[in-house]
């Protein structure tokens, strides 16, 4: 997920995704009256090159998603006014839409971190973080220039806890390679560095964009809590995969056929996905995502502490930001 814009006030029901927003790139049966989802699978902050494409990275980085938002913002009023079909009008945002009251949710960065882990030394991974975050912040500025005022920005999760990462570790793991819960420590350290730099830059951004309400959401903390207390939360082994097989020298992703230790296997789903955290070794199951969403929609993991149900109440948010800043 990368960028989505939700128009109008946030209610308790849709604070966890109800109704779901239509994808901007899906032209069949889409409805953009309440917002749009500009995200694509495998998206990155940094514009990918041909090498990145070969590894499955999306050709729609954050910069392109922001341009898609701009296209919708600029073209929707014209289409609405020109159309005589009420069915078409019903599916478009109204021309008098006040974008300053929309909530812009941005969740991106894990794929940039993952690509660095696969291709760069640990030192070079860390050195690349400020550049990646700078590009992130530049696109938030572009959104602001194009009408956005209220932002709900997620940090990135514990990538070293993904089953696909742990499956690549030779056994026994070198001393200190895994943390106390079995996650790859260096990979999580890079994710934490990304999050620290992002949070620091958001603090600076608030000072520069005085009319913006910018909430930083600690998704990392929610996901790490789930993984480290999986059984207490009703889940099985936190590193199990519901659909797919992963090992040191093989990956058979969901819906594919592959060879695992000399045996041909077909990766199909498990019978109990509601008890598994990871769907395919990379993405979380619906049950895990719901648990995480329930943790982040309140104010406990937000900086400043603003619940998503109040995120569009701009004056309240800005007021709480000033209070938080004064107490630091």
N, C-alpha and C positions, 0 to 999 in steps of 0.2 A: 504494500500500500504506500502511496505517496501523498497526493493532494486530493482533498475533497472540500467542496464548499456547500454548506448547508444554510439555506435562506430562511429567515424568520426566527422566531423564538424557539428555544430548546425546551421540550417537555420531558417529564420523567420517562415516558415510554420510549421516545426516540433517542434518548441519551445513550442507549446501548444498541442503536442501529435500526430502529423501527420508525418510519419505513426505511428500507434500504434505498440508497441513492443509485440512480441509473448511471451506467458508465458513459462517459462522453463519446467513446469510440463505438458504442453499441447503438445503431440507428434504428433497431427494430423494437417497437413497443416501449421506447424509453419515455420517461417523464421527468422533466427538469424543473418543474414548478417549485419543488421544495429543495432543489440543490442538484449537484452533479459530482460524480466521482471521476477524477482524472487519472487515477492510479492505473498502473499496468504491472503485471508480474515481472520480477527480475529488474525493476527500475533502479537506477543509480542517481546520485547527485552529480557526479562528474560525467560529462558527455563521453560515452564509450567509443573505443576505436574498433577496428576489425578484429583484433585479438579478443576483445571483450565479447563481441557478437558470437564468436566461435564457442564461447563457454556458456551461451544461453542468456546473456545479459540483454535486457530490453533495449530496443532502439528509441525508447521514449523516456529520456532522463528527465530530471526535475525541470530543467529549462524548457523542454518541449511541453511538459504538462502545464506549465505556467502560460505558455503560448496558447494551448488549447482552452484554458480558462478565458484568456483574452478574446479568443474567437467567439466563444459562447456569449461573453459579456457584450461584445460589439454587434454580433449578428442577431441575437435573440430578439431585441426590441423591433428591429426591422421586419423580421419574419412574423412576429406577433401582429404588428400593425397591418402588414400586407395580407395576411391570411384572413379569409372569410369563413374558414372551417373552424367551428368551435372545438372540435376534437384536437386540432393542431394547437390552438390557443391554450387549451387545457393542459397541454404537455410542455409549455414554455413558461419561463419566468415572466412576470408582468413587466411592462416597460418602465413603470415607476418604482421598480425594485430598488431599495436602498441597500447597497452592498456593505455599507458600514455596519449594518445589523446582521450580516451573515457571519457564520462561524467557519473559519478555514482550519481544517485539521491537516497537519503535515506529519507523516510518519515515513521516514526514509533514512538510509545510511548503512543498513546492515549489508547490503550487497556491495557497497564500496569497501567496507571493512573486510568482507569475505574475499573479494578479489585480491586485496592486498595480502591477505594471509596466504593465498594460493601462489602468489607471484613475487612477493617481496620478502626481504629479510625482516626480522623483527624490528631492527633499528629503522629501516626505511619505511616500514609500516607506520611507526610512530611519527616519523618526519613528515609523512604525507597528510596526517590528520588536519593540521591547520589549514592547508590548502583546500581540502574537501569541505571543511566547515565554512570557510570563507565563501565558497561557491553556494553553499546552503543559505547562508545569511544574505547573500546578494539577491537570491531569488525571493526571499521574504520581503526584501526592500522593493523589488519589482511588483510583487503582489500589493504592497502598501500603496505604491504609486498608482496602481490601477484599481483602487477603491477598497481594498481589504483593510479592515481595522482590528478585527478580533481573531486572534490566532491561538490554536491549541496544538502545541508542538511536542511530539513524543521524542524521547531519546531512543537509542538503539538497545536491543536486548543482549543477554549473555550468550553470544554466538558460540563460545566455548562449551556451552552446555547442550548444544544441538546433538542429537544422536549421530548425525553424519560426521561431525567433528570427532566425537569420542571413538567412533568405529575405526578411525584412521590411526589410532594410537597403538603402537606395538606393545605387546604385553610380555613381561611386566613393564609398566611405564617407568621412565627414569625418575629418581627421587625428586619431589617437588614439581613434577610436570603437571600433575592433577591437583586440584584444590581439595578441600576436606569433603566435598560432596561428589567428587569424581569428574568435575568439569576441567577442560583444558585451560590452565591458568593464564598462559601468555595471550591466548585469544581473547579471553575476557578482559585482560588488562588493556588490550588495544581498544575494545569496546568502551571500557570505562574512561580511557583517555579521550576518545571521541566525545563521550557524554560530558566530560569536564570542560573541554574546549567549547562545545556547543553551549553549555549553560553560561559560561563566562561571556561568550559573544552575545547571547540573548540579553544578559544584563546590560551590556553596552548599547544594544539595539534599543532597549526600552528608553534609555536616556536620549537617544537621537530621534525616536519616533514617538513624540509625546502624546499623540492622539491615538496611539495603538494600545490594545490590551493583549499582552503576550503571556500565555501560560505555558510553562515548561513542565511536562509530565514525565515522571520517572517510571517508565515502562520497564526498564531494567530491573528495578527493585521488585516490581510485581511478579515478573517472570522468574526471577531468581528465588523469590519466596516460594512460588509454586513448585519449582523443581526441588528445592531443598526440603520441602515438607510434603512431598507428593502423596505419600501414603496417608498422612493425616488429613489431606484434602479429598481423599476418596479415589486417588489414582494409583496405578500400578507402578512398576519400575519407571522412573522418570526418563530413562534413556531408551525405552522401548519404542519401536516404530510400528504404527498400525498397518501401513501399506508400503512395502518395499524392503529391500535387503541392502545392508551396507557393511563393508569390511575394509581391512587395510588395503586390499588391492581390487575391490569390486564395488560397484553401485548398481543396483537394479531398482529403478524408480517405479513408483506406483503405475500399474497398467502395462508394464513392460516385461519382456522375457529376457533372462540372462543366465549366466553361469556362476554358480556359487559352489566353490570347492569341488568342481568336477560334475556338478549336478545342474541340469537345466531347470530353472524355476520360473514361475509366473508370479509377479507381484500383485497380489490381490489384497483387499482390505481385511482387517481383523474382525472378529465377531463382536467385539466390545469396544468400539471407538470412544464411548463416553467415559471409559476408565483409563484411556491412554492420553498422554500429553502431546506427543508428536504424531502428526498424521503420516508424513513421508520422510522423516529424518531432518527436515528443514522447516516445514510449516507446522503450526500448532493445530490440534483438532478443534472442532467447534466447541466441545466441552471445555477445553483448556482456554480457548479465547474468551468464552463467556466468563470463566472464573477471573481472568485477567481484566476484562472489561468492568466487571463488578468492583474490582479493586481500584481502578483508575478513574471511574466516573465521579467518585466523591472527591473531596479536597485533600485527602490524606497524603497523596503522592504528587500533589501539584505545587508549583512554586510560581507565584504566590498561591496560598491555599484557596482555590476557587473551584467549586464543583462544576461539572460540565453543564448541569441544569441551569447554572447562573452565568455561564461563560459569555452569553450574548447580552447580558445586562451590563453594558460597557462601563457605565459610571461606577457601579459597585466594584467591578473588576479593577478599574484604574485606581480607585480609592484604596483597595486592599493592597495593590502593588506599591503605592506610595507608603503605606503603613509598614509593609514588609521591608522596603528599602531603608526607612528611617530606623528600623530596629536592628539592622545588620551592623 
